[in-house]
Amino acid sequence: MFHMKKLKASTIIETIVAMTIIMISFGIVALLIINNAKNNSQLKLNAYLLTEDIKAVTKAEKEYNNEEYEFENLLIYKSIEEYENFSNIKVLHLEVFSINDKLIYDSKELINLDNEKD
């Protein structure tokens, strides 16, 4: 007669427990990734809206100076530069950084000073 060797194997309960632990771990990681992506997109949206406000105020007041702004956890640098060899065209450059000096948003816009005159 043949003697069969017993193979060591995990039971169905052990397998279900291991799968449950793995699924819970994946769920937690997925929630962290989604939450981080949502926070980053909200930060970029805030940066965009702030730069649009600064552009509007700069054009309305016609004050073309280099300035720095600080809003909550964002630092905004506004610079006005000459555009190539045109004295009547300026470049409005806005850069938004987080508190840990990470660039969040960058915007450049041409401003025709001839159209800005009253």
Rosetta blueprint (number, residue, H / E / L):
1 M L
2 F L
3 H L
4 M L
5 K L
6 K L
7 L L
8 K L
9 A L
10 S L
11 T L
12 I H
13 I H
14 E H
15 T H
16 I H
17 V H
18 A H
19 M H
20 T H
21 I H
22 I H
23 M H
24 I H
25 S H
26 F H
27 G H
28 I H
29 V H
30 A H
31 L H
32 L H
33 I H
34 I H
35 N H
36 N H
37 A H
38 K H
39 N H
40 N H
41 S H
42 Q H
43 L H
44 K H
45 L H
46 N H
47 A H
48 Y H
49 L H
50 L H
51 T H
52 E H
53 D H
54 I H
55 K H
56 A H
57 V H
58 T H
59 K H
60 A H
61 E H
62 K L
63 E L
64 Y L
65 N L
66 N L
67 E E
68 E E
69 Y E
70 E E
71 F E
72 E L
73 N L
74 L E
75 L E
76 I E
77 Y E
78 K E
79 S E
80 I E
81 E E
82 E E
83 Y E
84 E L
85 N L
86 F E
87 S E
88 N E
89 I E
90 K E
91 V E
92 L E
93 H E
94 L E
95 E E
96 V E
97 F E
98 S E
99 I L
100 N L
101 D L
102 K L
103 L E
104 I E
105 Y E
106 D E
107 S E
108 K E
109 E E
110 L E
111 I E
112 N E
113 L H
114 D H
115 N H
116 E H
117 K L
118 D L
